[in-house]
Amino acid sequence: MSVSSPVALICHPDTPAAGVRAIRVDFERGCDGGLRLAYRLEGELDGLRIPAVATPLPPERLWAYTCFEVFVGVAGAEAYREFNFSPNGQWARFDFATYRGRVPSPVGPAPRLDIVRSVGALSLAANLEAACLPAGELRLGITAVVEHGDGHHSYWALAHPPGKPDFHHRDGFAVALKAPTP
């Protein structure tokens, strides 16, 4: 497996994030083409709205709550895929043919999620099988949405395009991962 160094997500300057010290993500692409992401949110968790395990949320709107996300595209292609991972254990997948041009998503294997909440930290690991991902060199947009106790949201990413938060913008797909070699 090729292992990455941990990366730090950056809070969008228009969305203050009192109570969040850092969000870090480790990621690796396996020899089989699968992808593992391990998110770690550090801060004053009691001041954040974090969905409890097994608390149902609308699957189409996981991103409207505290949620970890990854956007996956292929270099040179318009199409991309979005995965949302909620601390409550739910997940969602959305496919796009063009920028925000959503198309039906084929059924694929469910990611395996491991969630741990401790004093001052929330960790979520997501394992995506190769069958969930496009073939070839991947471009990743690694992101998070944090809902604060007062109801406002902060938006975190490796890179933010100019203007309001927009995780779908290709300028945010800041990680390139080579295709696995057989």
Summary of the structure (lengths in Angstrom):
residues: 182
radius of gyration: 15.4
end to end distance: 11.9
largest distance: 49.8
contacts: 563
relative contact order: 0.25
helix: 8%
strand: 47%
